[in-house]
Amino acid sequence: MDIKNKVLELEETFLADKEGLVYKAVVEAIEKPLLEDILQRTEGNQLKAARILGINRNTMRAKIRKLGIDINKWKIQ
């Protein structure tokens, strides 16, 4: 499922029952897969991933910890 369809699906779910939560739900649904995809492409290099995403490296590291992402699975041994 692409991002646009996921957003539309979440909108339908939240517009009826939980107005005002669409943004939070969308961010939660796509943030972890996005970070994991970028980390995979950068072979676990957090600084490169942060630069690609346009965020500070400390923010990147905090998000990795918060979301429970294991960066070791992409690092080259």
PyMOL Python script that loads the backbone (N, CA, C, O; Angstrom):
from pymol import cmd

cmd.read_pdbstr("""\
ATOM      1  N   MET A   1       0.855  -1.183   0.000  1.00  0.00           N
ATOM      2  CA  MET A   1       0.000   0.000   0.000  1.00  0.00           C
ATOM      3  C   MET A   1       0.894   1.236   0.000  1.00  0.00           C
ATOM      4  O   MET A   1       1.841   1.316   0.782  1.00  0.00           O
ATOM      5  N   ASP A   2       0.602   2.185  -0.859  1.00  0.00           N
ATOM      6  CA  ASP A   2       1.408   3.389  -0.893  1.00  0.00           C
ATOM      7  C   ASP A   2       0.957   4.387   0.172  1.00  0.00           C
ATOM      8  O   ASP A   2      -0.087   4.212   0.799  1.00  0.00           O
ATOM      9  N   ILE A   3       1.745   5.417   0.363  1.00  0.00           N
ATOM     10  CA  ILE A   3       1.488   6.383   1.435  1.00  0.00           C
ATOM     11  C   ILE A   3       0.157   7.091   1.246  1.00  0.00           C
ATOM     12  O   ILE A   3      -0.585   7.284   2.209  1.00  0.00           O
ATOM     13  N   LYS A   4      -0.152   7.479   0.012  1.00  0.00           N
ATOM     14  CA  LYS A   4      -1.400   8.201  -0.245  1.00  0.00           C
ATOM     15  C   LYS A   4      -2.605   7.361   0.181  1.00  0.00           C
ATOM     16  O   LYS A   4      -3.513   7.871   0.838  1.00  0.00           O
ATOM     17  N   ASN A   5      -2.619   6.093  -0.185  1.00  0.00           N
ATOM     18  CA  ASN A   5      -3.740   5.226   0.189  1.00  0.00           C
ATOM     19  C   ASN A   5      -3.801   5.012   1.692  1.00  0.00           C
ATOM     20  O   ASN A   5      -4.889   4.944   2.265  1.00  0.00           O
ATOM     21  N   LYS A   6      -2.642   4.905   2.339  1.00  0.00           N
ATOM     22  CA  LYS A   6      -2.605   4.742   3.795  1.00  0.00           C
ATOM     23  C   LYS A   6      -3.179   5.973   4.478  1.00  0.00           C
ATOM     24  O   LYS A   6      -3.933   5.853   5.443  1.00  0.00           O
ATOM     25  N   VAL A   7      -2.828   7.154   3.987  1.00  0.00           N
ATOM     26  CA  VAL A   7      -3.352   8.396   4.550  1.00  0.00           C
ATOM     27  C   VAL A   7      -4.867   8.449   4.387  1.00  0.00           C
ATOM     28  O   VAL A   7      -5.585   8.792   5.327  1.00  0.00           O
ATOM     29  N   LEU A   8      -5.348   8.111   3.203  1.00  0.00           N
ATOM     30  CA  LEU A   8      -6.795   8.131   2.967  1.00  0.00           C
ATOM     31  C   LEU A   8      -7.523   7.143   3.876  1.00  0.00           C
ATOM     32  O   LEU A   8      -8.603   7.435   4.388  1.00  0.00           O
ATOM     33  N   GLU A   9      -6.923   5.980   4.066  1.00  0.00           N
ATOM     34  CA  GLU A   9      -7.522   4.980   4.950  1.00  0.00           C
ATOM     35  C   GLU A   9      -7.585   5.491   6.390  1.00  0.00           C
ATOM     36  O   GLU A   9      -8.596   5.326   7.073  1.00  0.00           O
ATOM     37  N   LEU A  10      -6.508   6.105   6.839  1.00  0.00           N
ATOM     38  CA  LEU A  10      -6.488   6.654   8.193  1.00  0.00           C
ATOM     39  C   LEU A  10      -7.477   7.806   8.350  1.00  0.00           C
ATOM     40  O   LEU A  10      -8.136   7.923   9.383  1.00  0.00           O
ATOM     41  N   GLU A  11      -7.579   8.647   7.340  1.00  0.00           N
ATOM     42  CA  GLU A  11      -8.551   9.744   7.388  1.00  0.00           C
ATOM     43  C   GLU A  11      -9.958   9.211   7.582  1.00  0.00           C
ATOM     44  O   GLU A  11     -10.708   9.706   8.424  1.00  0.00           O
ATOM     45  N   GLU A  12     -10.312   8.206   6.806  1.00  0.00           N
ATOM     46  CA  GLU A  12     -11.654   7.621   6.921  1.00  0.00           C
ATOM     47  C   GLU A  12     -11.907   7.093   8.325  1.00  0.00           C
ATOM     48  O   GLU A  12     -12.990   7.269   8.883  1.00  0.00           O
ATOM     49  N   THR A  13     -10.907   6.453   8.878  1.00  0.00           N
ATOM     50  CA  THR A  13     -11.045   5.881  10.214  1.00  0.00           C
ATOM     51  C   THR A  13     -11.204   6.967  11.271  1.00  0.00           C
ATOM     52  O   THR A  13     -12.052   6.852  12.156  1.00  0.00           O
ATOM     53  N   PHE A  14     -10.407   8.005  11.187  1.00  0.00           N
ATOM     54  CA  PHE A  14     -10.377   9.004  12.239  1.00  0.00           C
ATOM     55  C   PHE A  14     -11.360  10.152  12.066  1.00  0.00           C
ATOM     56  O   PHE A  14     -11.753  10.768  13.057  1.00  0.00           O
ATOM     57  N   LEU A  15     -11.761  10.453  10.860  1.00  0.00           N
ATOM     58  CA  LEU A  15     -12.682  11.578  10.664  1.00  0.00           C
ATOM     59  C   LEU A  15     -14.004  11.342  11.368  1.00  0.00           C
ATOM     60  O   LEU A  15     -14.601  12.272  11.910  1.00  0.00           O
ATOM     61  N   ALA A  16     -14.452  10.125  11.361  1.00  0.00           N
ATOM     62  CA  ALA A  16     -15.745   9.829  11.968  1.00  0.00           C
ATOM     63  C   ALA A  16     -15.680   9.834  13.493  1.00  0.00           C
ATOM     64  O   ALA A  16     -16.577  10.367  14.146  1.00  0.00           O
ATOM     65  N   ASP A  17     -14.648   9.255  14.059  1.00  0.00           N
ATOM     66  CA  ASP A  17     -14.627   9.022  15.499  1.00  0.00           C
ATOM     67  C   ASP A  17     -13.675   9.912  16.294  1.00  0.00           C
ATOM     68  O   ASP A  17     -13.992  10.322  17.411  1.00  0.00           O
ATOM     69  N   LYS A  18     -12.539  10.204  15.735  1.00  0.00           N
ATOM     70  CA  LYS A  18     -11.489  10.849  16.519  1.00  0.00           C
ATOM     71  C   LYS A  18     -10.940  12.074  15.810  1.00  0.00           C
ATOM     72  O   LYS A  18      -9.756  12.133  15.481  1.00  0.00           O
ATOM     73  N   GLU A  19     -11.780  13.022  15.583  1.00  0.00           N
ATOM     74  CA  GLU A  19     -11.375  14.236  14.889  1.00  0.00           C
ATOM     75  C   GLU A  19     -10.182  14.882  15.588  1.00  0.00           C
ATOM     76  O   GLU A  19     -10.138  14.962  16.815  1.00  0.00           O
ATOM     77  N   GLY A  20      -9.232  15.334  14.805  1.00  0.00           N
ATOM     78  CA  GLY A  20      -8.063  15.990  15.350  1.00  0.00           C
ATOM     79  C   GLY A  20      -6.876  15.066  15.542  1.00  0.00           C
ATOM     80  O   GLY A  20      -5.800  15.524  15.926  1.00  0.00           O
ATOM     81  N   LEU A  21      -7.044  13.784  15.286  1.00  0.00           N
ATOM     82  CA  LEU A  21      -5.959  12.831  15.490  1.00  0.00           C
ATOM     83  C   LEU A  21      -5.367  12.297  14.190  1.00  0.00           C
ATOM     84  O   LEU A  21      -4.493  11.430  14.219  1.00  0.00           O
ATOM     85  N   VAL A  22      -5.829  12.798  13.062  1.00  0.00           N
ATOM     86  CA  VAL A  22      -5.378  12.289  11.772  1.00  0.00           C
ATOM     87  C   VAL A  22      -3.872  12.496  11.611  1.00  0.00           C
ATOM     88  O   VAL A  22      -3.165  11.565  11.224  1.00  0.00           O
ATOM     89  N   TYR A  23      -3.375  13.685  11.896  1.00  0.00           N
ATOM     90  CA  TYR A  23      -1.952  13.977  11.725  1.00  0.00           C
ATOM     91  C   TYR A  23      -1.099  13.019  12.543  1.00  0.00           C
ATOM     92  O   TYR A  23      -0.155  12.422  12.025  1.00  0.00           O
ATOM     93  N   LYS A  24      -1.429  12.872  13.813  1.00  0.00           N
ATOM     94  CA  LYS A  24      -0.660  11.992  14.698  1.00  0.00           C
ATOM     95  C   LYS A  24      -0.691  10.551  14.199  1.00  0.00           C
ATOM     96  O   LYS A  24       0.336   9.872  14.210  1.00  0.00           O
ATOM     97  N   ALA A  25      -1.841  10.083  13.769  1.00  0.00           N
ATOM     98  CA  ALA A  25      -1.973   8.711  13.285  1.00  0.00           C
ATOM     99  C   ALA A  25      -1.152   8.484  12.024  1.00  0.00           C
ATOM    100  O   ALA A  25      -0.524   7.436  11.869  1.00  0.00           O
ATOM    101  N   VAL A  26      -1.154   9.455  11.131  1.00  0.00           N
ATOM    102  CA  VAL A  26      -0.390   9.329   9.889  1.00  0.00           C
ATOM    103  C   VAL A  26       1.104   9.298  10.197  1.00  0.00           C
ATOM    104  O   VAL A  26       1.826   8.457   9.661  1.00  0.00           O
ATOM    105  N   VAL A  27       1.570  10.191  11.043  1.00  0.00           N
ATOM    106  CA  VAL A  27       2.989  10.226  11.398  1.00  0.00           C
ATOM    107  C   VAL A  27       3.401   8.913  12.049  1.00  0.00           C
ATOM    108  O   VAL A  27       4.450   8.363  11.713  1.00  0.00           O
ATOM    109  N   GLU A  28       2.598   8.405  12.968  1.00  0.00           N
ATOM    110  CA  GLU A  28       2.923   7.143  13.631  1.00  0.00           C
ATOM    111  C   GLU A  28       2.948   5.976  12.644  1.00  0.00           C
ATOM    112  O   GLU A  28       3.752   5.056  12.788  1.00  0.00           O
ATOM    113  N   ALA A  29       2.077   6.014  11.653  1.00  0.00           N
ATOM    114  CA  ALA A  29       1.995   4.913  10.690  1.00  0.00           C
ATOM    115  C   ALA A  29       3.171   4.884   9.720  1.00  0.00           C
ATOM    116  O   ALA A  29       3.572   3.810   9.271  1.00  0.00           O
ATOM    117  N   ILE A  30       3.727   6.048   9.391  1.00  0.00           N
ATOM    118  CA  ILE A  30       4.776   6.065   8.363  1.00  0.00           C
ATOM    119  C   ILE A  30       6.173   6.357   8.876  1.00  0.00           C
ATOM    120  O   ILE A  30       7.146   6.109   8.163  1.00  0.00           O
ATOM    121  N   GLU A  31       6.306   6.874  10.086  1.00  0.00           N
ATOM    122  CA  GLU A  31       7.625   7.291  10.562  1.00  0.00           C
ATOM    123  C   GLU A  31       8.609   6.120  10.682  1.00  0.00           C
ATOM    124  O   GLU A  31       9.718   6.202  10.154  1.00  0.00           O
ATOM    125  N   LYS A  32       8.234   5.059  11.349  1.00  0.00           N
ATOM    126  CA  LYS A  32       9.156   3.937  11.538  1.00  0.00           C
ATOM    127  C   LYS A  32       9.543   3.286  10.208  1.00  0.00           C
ATOM    128  O   LYS A  32      10.732   3.074   9.970  1.00  0.00           O
ATOM    129  N   PRO A  33       8.583   2.960   9.330  1.00  0.00           N
ATOM    130  CA  PRO A  33       8.983   2.382   8.041  1.00  0.00           C
ATOM    131  C   PRO A  33       9.869   3.323   7.216  1.00  0.00           C
ATOM    132  O   PRO A  33      10.773   2.866   6.517  1.00  0.00           O
ATOM    133  N   LEU A  34       9.617   4.611   7.294  1.00  0.00           N
ATOM    134  CA  LEU A  34      10.445   5.581   6.565  1.00  0.00           C
ATOM    135  C   LEU A  34      11.869   5.571   7.096  1.00  0.00           C
ATOM    136  O   LEU A  34      12.820   5.492   6.317  1.00  0.00           O
ATOM    137  N   LEU A  35      12.027   5.649   8.407  1.00  0.00           N
ATOM    138  CA  LEU A  35      13.362   5.649   8.992  1.00  0.00           C
ATOM    139  C   LEU A  35      14.095   4.341   8.686  1.00  0.00           C
ATOM    140  O   LEU A  35      15.284   4.355   8.366  1.00  0.00           O
ATOM    141  N   GLU A  36      13.393   3.224   8.783  1.00  0.00           N
ATOM    142  CA  GLU A  36      14.018   1.936   8.483  1.00  0.00           C
ATOM    143  C   GLU A  36      14.457   1.853   7.029  1.00  0.00           C
ATOM    144  O   GLU A  36      15.528   1.321   6.739  1.00  0.00           O
ATOM    145  N   ASP A  37      13.658   2.363   6.125  1.00  0.00           N
ATOM    146  CA  ASP A  37      14.028   2.356   4.705  1.00  0.00           C
ATOM    147  C   ASP A  37      15.285   3.179   4.453  1.00  0.00           C
ATOM    148  O   ASP A  37      16.185   2.738   3.738  1.00  0.00           O
ATOM    149  N   ILE A  38      15.349   4.363   5.033  1.00  0.00           N
ATOM    150  CA  ILE A  38      16.510   5.230   4.842  1.00  0.00           C
ATOM    151  C   ILE A  38      17.745   4.618   5.500  1.00  0.00           C
ATOM    152  O   ILE A  38      18.839   4.678   4.939  1.00  0.00           O
ATOM    153  N   LEU A  39      17.579   4.035   6.679  1.00  0.00           N
ATOM    154  CA  LEU A  39      18.720   3.389   7.338  1.00  0.00           C
ATOM    155  C   LEU A  39      19.231   2.202   6.529  1.00  0.00           C
ATOM    156  O   LEU A  39      20.436   1.960   6.468  1.00  0.00           O
ATOM    157  N   GLN A  40      18.330   1.475   5.919  1.00  0.00           N
ATOM    158  CA  GLN A  40      18.748   0.359   5.067  1.00  0.00           C
ATOM    159  C   GLN A  40      19.567   0.877   3.895  1.00  0.00           C
ATOM    160  O   GLN A  40      20.608   0.311   3.559  1.00  0.00           O
ATOM    161  N   ARG A  41      19.094   1.958   3.272  1.00  0.00           N
ATOM    162  CA  ARG A  41      19.789   2.534   2.113  1.00  0.00           C
ATOM    163  C   ARG A  41      21.163   3.096   2.473  1.00  0.00           C
ATOM    164  O   ARG A  41      22.068   3.130   1.640  1.00  0.00           O
ATOM    165  N   THR A  42      21.309   3.542   3.744  1.00  0.00           N
ATOM    166  CA  THR A  42      22.591   4.113   4.184  1.00  0.00           C
ATOM    167  C   THR A  42      23.416   3.099   4.972  1.00  0.00           C
ATOM    168  O   THR A  42      24.405   3.456   5.612  1.00  0.00           O
ATOM    169  N   GLU A  43      23.005   1.840   4.919  1.00  0.00           N
ATOM    170  CA  GLU A  43      23.698   0.750   5.611  1.00  0.00           C
ATOM    171  C   GLU A  43      23.864   1.037   7.100  1.00  0.00           C
ATOM    172  O   GLU A  43      24.902   0.736   7.688  1.00  0.00           O
ATOM    173  N   GLY A  44      22.831   1.623   7.700  1.00  0.00           N
ATOM    174  CA  GLY A  44      22.827   1.896   9.133  1.00  0.00           C
ATOM    175  C   GLY A  44      23.547   3.162   9.546  1.00  0.00           C
ATOM    176  O   GLY A  44      23.693   3.420  10.741  1.00  0.00           O
ATOM    177  N   ASN A  45      24.000   3.956   8.596  1.00  0.00           N
ATOM    178  CA  ASN A  45      24.709   5.193   8.913  1.00  0.00           C
ATOM    179  C   ASN A  45      23.690   6.264   9.312  1.00  0.00           C
ATOM    180  O   ASN A  45      22.971   6.808   8.474  1.00  0.00           O
ATOM    181  N   GLN A  46      23.652   6.544  10.601  1.00  0.00           N
ATOM    182  CA  GLN A  46      22.655   7.472  11.130  1.00  0.00           C
ATOM    183  C   GLN A  46      22.861   8.905  10.660  1.00  0.00           C
ATOM    184  O   GLN A  46      21.891   9.622  10.419  1.00  0.00           O
ATOM    185  N   LEU A  47      24.107   9.327  10.527  1.00  0.00           N
ATOM    186  CA  LEU A  47      24.385  10.686  10.075  1.00  0.00           C
ATOM    187  C   LEU A  47      23.915  10.885   8.636  1.00  0.00           C
ATOM    188  O   LEU A  47      23.276  11.890   8.326  1.00  0.00           O
ATOM    189  N   LYS A  48      24.230   9.931   7.755  1.00  0.00           N
ATOM    190  CA  LYS A  48      23.760  10.026   6.375  1.00  0.00           C
ATOM    191  C   LYS A  48      22.239  10.000   6.304  1.00  0.00           C
ATOM    192  O   LYS A  48      21.632  10.756   5.546  1.00  0.00           O
ATOM    193  N   ALA A  49      21.627   9.126   7.099  1.00  0.00           N
ATOM    194  CA  ALA A  49      20.168   9.026   7.107  1.00  0.00           C
ATOM    195  C   ALA A  49      19.540  10.343   7.561  1.00  0.00           C
ATOM    196  O   ALA A  49      18.562  10.807   6.977  1.00  0.00           O
ATOM    197  N   ALA A  50      20.104  10.932   8.595  1.00  0.00           N
ATOM    198  CA  ALA A  50      19.592  12.206   9.096  1.00  0.00           C
ATOM    199  C   ALA A  50      19.708  13.299   8.034  1.00  0.00           C
ATOM    200  O   ALA A  50      18.796  14.109   7.866  1.00  0.00           O
ATOM    201  N   ARG A  51      20.823  13.317   7.327  1.00  0.00           N
ATOM    202  CA  ARG A  51      21.012  14.322   6.267  1.00  0.00           C
ATOM    203  C   ARG A  51      19.986  14.140   5.147  1.00  0.00           C
ATOM    204  O   ARG A  51      19.422  15.114   4.648  1.00  0.00           O
ATOM    205  N   ILE A  52      19.753  12.901   4.763  1.00  0.00           N
ATOM    206  CA  ILE A  52      18.760  12.628   3.715  1.00  0.00           C
ATOM    207  C   ILE A  52      17.380  13.122   4.144  1.00  0.00           C
ATOM    208  O   ILE A  52      16.646  13.718   3.355  1.00  0.00           O
ATOM    209  N   LEU A  53      17.041  12.863   5.407  1.00  0.00           N
ATOM    210  CA  LEU A  53      15.725  13.249   5.918  1.00  0.00           C
ATOM    211  C   LEU A  53      15.625  14.728   6.277  1.00  0.00           C
ATOM    212  O   LEU A  53      14.530  15.252   6.480  1.00  0.00           O
ATOM    213  N   GLY A  54      16.778  15.397   6.353  1.00  0.00           N
ATOM    214  CA  GLY A  54      16.772  16.821   6.698  1.00  0.00           C
ATOM    215  C   GLY A  54      16.524  17.073   8.167  1.00  0.00           C
ATOM    216  O   GLY A  54      15.931  18.084   8.542  1.00  0.00           O
ATOM    217  N   ILE A  55      16.987  16.137   9.014  1.00  0.00           N
ATOM    218  CA  ILE A  55      16.837  16.312  10.460  1.00  0.00           C
ATOM    219  C   ILE A  55      18.205  16.242  11.117  1.00  0.00           C
ATOM    220  O   ILE A  55      19.162  15.746  10.522  1.00  0.00           O
ATOM    221  N   ASN A  56      18.296  16.732  12.327  1.00  0.00           N
ATOM    222  CA  ASN A  56      19.518  16.705  13.105  1.00  0.00           C
ATOM    223  C   ASN A  56      19.864  15.271  13.490  1.00  0.00           C
ATOM    224  O   ASN A  56      18.963  14.465  13.721  1.00  0.00           O
ATOM    225  N   ARG A  57      21.154  14.936  13.563  1.00  0.00           N
ATOM    226  CA  ARG A  57      21.552  13.569  13.895  1.00  0.00           C
ATOM    227  C   ARG A  57      21.081  13.150  15.284  1.00  0.00           C
ATOM    228  O   ARG A  57      20.779  11.979  15.515  1.00  0.00           O
ATOM    229  N   ASN A  58      21.018  14.113  16.209  1.00  0.00           N
ATOM    230  CA  ASN A  58      20.527  13.788  17.548  1.00  0.00           C
ATOM    231  C   ASN A  58      19.031  13.471  17.519  1.00  0.00           C
ATOM    232  O   ASN A  58      18.555  12.606  18.255  1.00  0.00           O
ATOM    233  N   THR A  59      18.310  14.173  16.672  1.00  0.00           N
ATOM    234  CA  THR A  59      16.886  13.879  16.495  1.00  0.00           C
ATOM    235  C   THR A  59      16.722  12.490  15.904  1.00  0.00           C
ATOM    236  O   THR A  59      15.847  11.730  16.321  1.00  0.00           O
ATOM    237  N   MET A  60      17.557  12.161  14.938  1.00  0.00           N
ATOM    238  CA  MET A  60      17.528  10.832  14.316  1.00  0.00           C
ATOM    239  C   MET A  60      17.766   9.756  15.363  1.00  0.00           C
ATOM    240  O   MET A  60      17.027   8.774  15.428  1.00  0.00           O
ATOM    241  N   ARG A  61      18.780   9.936  16.171  1.00  0.00           N
ATOM    242  CA  ARG A  61      19.102   8.949  17.211  1.00  0.00           C
ATOM    243  C   ARG A  61      17.976   8.818  18.223  1.00  0.00           C
ATOM    244  O   ARG A  61      17.668   7.713  18.669  1.00  0.00           O
ATOM    245  N   ALA A  62      17.363   9.925  18.585  1.00  0.00           N
ATOM    246  CA  ALA A  62      16.251   9.881  19.537  1.00  0.00           C
ATOM    247  C   ALA A  62      15.066   9.114  18.952  1.00  0.00           C
ATOM    248  O   ALA A  62      14.417   8.336  19.651  1.00  0.00           O
ATOM    249  N   LYS A  63      14.790   9.337  17.671  1.00  0.00           N
ATOM    250  CA  LYS A  63      13.684   8.635  17.015  1.00  0.00           C
ATOM    251  C   LYS A  63      13.977   7.135  16.914  1.00  0.00           C
ATOM    252  O   LYS A  63      13.077   6.313  17.084  1.00  0.00           O
ATOM    253  N   ILE A  64      15.216   6.787  16.643  1.00  0.00           N
ATOM    254  CA  ILE A  64      15.610   5.378  16.569  1.00  0.00           C
ATOM    255  C   ILE A  64      15.357   4.697  17.918  1.00  0.00           C
ATOM    256  O   ILE A  64      14.801   3.600  17.978  1.00  0.00           O
ATOM    257  N   ARG A  65      15.770   5.358  18.987  1.00  0.00           N
ATOM    258  CA  ARG A  65      15.540   4.796  20.331  1.00  0.00           C
ATOM    259  C   ARG A  65      14.045   4.714  20.636  1.00  0.00           C
ATOM    260  O   ARG A  65      13.557   3.680  21.092  1.00  0.00           O
ATOM    261  N   LYS A  66      13.321   5.805  20.383  1.00  0.00           N
ATOM    262  CA  LYS A  66      11.887   5.868  20.692  1.00  0.00           C
ATOM    263  C   LYS A  66      11.101   4.789  19.947  1.00  0.00           C
ATOM    264  O   LYS A  66      10.190   4.178  20.508  1.00  0.00           O
ATOM    265  N   LEU A  67      11.453   4.559  18.694  1.00  0.00           N
ATOM    266  CA  LEU A  67      10.725   3.611  17.865  1.00  0.00           C
ATOM    267  C   LEU A  67      11.254   2.181  17.972  1.00  0.00           C
ATOM    268  O   LEU A  67      10.697   1.266  17.365  1.00  0.00           O
ATOM    269  N   GLY A  68      12.318   1.989  18.737  1.00  0.00           N
ATOM    270  CA  GLY A  68      12.869   0.651  18.938  1.00  0.00           C
ATOM    271  C   GLY A  68      13.477   0.048  17.680  1.00  0.00           C
ATOM    272  O   GLY A  68      13.334  -1.148  17.427  1.00  0.00           O
ATOM    273  N   ILE A  69      14.143   0.864  16.904  1.00  0.00           N
ATOM    274  CA  ILE A  69      14.763   0.396  15.662  1.00  0.00           C
ATOM    275  C   ILE A  69      16.158  -0.140  15.961  1.00  0.00           C
ATOM    276  O   ILE A  69      16.952   0.521  16.631  1.00  0.00           O
ATOM    277  N   ASP A  70      16.450  -1.329  15.467  1.00  0.00           N
ATOM    278  CA  ASP A  70      17.759  -1.951  15.634  1.00  0.00           C
ATOM    279  C   ASP A  70      18.600  -1.658  14.394  1.00  0.00           C
ATOM    280  O   ASP A  70      18.422  -2.291  13.354  1.00  0.00           O
ATOM    281  N   ILE A  71      19.514  -0.696  14.508  1.00  0.00           N
ATOM    282  CA  ILE A  71      20.311  -0.289  13.344  1.00  0.00           C
ATOM    283  C   ILE A  71      21.364  -1.316  12.969  1.00  0.00           C
ATOM    284  O   ILE A  71      21.893  -1.275  11.859  1.00  0.00           O
ATOM    285  N   ASN A  72      21.677  -2.227  13.862  1.00  0.00           N
ATOM    286  CA  ASN A  72      22.723  -3.213  13.587  1.00  0.00           C
ATOM    287  C   ASN A  72      22.380  -4.139  12.437  1.00  0.00           C
ATOM    288  O   ASN A  72      23.283  -4.707  11.823  1.00  0.00           O
ATOM    289  N   LYS A  73      21.116  -4.306  12.131  1.00  0.00           N
ATOM    290  CA  LYS A  73      20.761  -5.219  11.050  1.00  0.00           C
ATOM    291  C   LYS A  73      21.136  -4.680   9.670  1.00  0.00           C
ATOM    292  O   LYS A  73      21.128  -5.430   8.694  1.00  0.00           O
ATOM    293  N   TRP A  74      21.464  -3.392   9.577  1.00  0.00           N
ATOM    294  CA  TRP A  74      21.848  -2.830   8.279  1.00  0.00           C
ATOM    295  C   TRP A  74      23.332  -2.500   8.196  1.00  0.00           C
ATOM    296  O   TRP A  74      23.845  -2.218   7.113  1.00  0.00           O
ATOM    297  N   LYS A  75      24.017  -2.534   9.318  1.00  0.00           N
ATOM    298  CA  LYS A  75      25.442  -2.191   9.317  1.00  0.00           C
ATOM    299  C   LYS A  75      26.235  -3.305   8.667  1.00  0.00           C
ATOM    300  O   LYS A  75      25.944  -4.488   8.848  1.00  0.00           O
ATOM    301  N   ILE A  76      27.245  -2.905   7.905  1.00  0.00           N
ATOM    302  CA  ILE A  76      28.142  -3.874   7.258  1.00  0.00           C
ATOM    303  C   ILE A  76      29.122  -4.384   8.309  1.00  0.00           C
ATOM    304  O   ILE A  76      29.743  -3.602   9.028  1.00  0.00           O
ATOM    305  N   GLN A  77      29.247  -5.679   8.385  1.00  0.00           N
ATOM    306  CA  GLN A  77      30.138  -6.305   9.379  1.00  0.00           C
ATOM    307  C   GLN A  77      31.554  -6.313   8.916  1.00  0.00           C
ATOM    308  O   GLN A  77      32.433  -6.800   9.627  1.00  0.00           O
TER     309      GLN A  77
END
""", "prot")
cmd.dss("prot")
cmd.show_as("cartoon", "prot")
cmd.util.cbc("prot")
cmd.orient("prot")
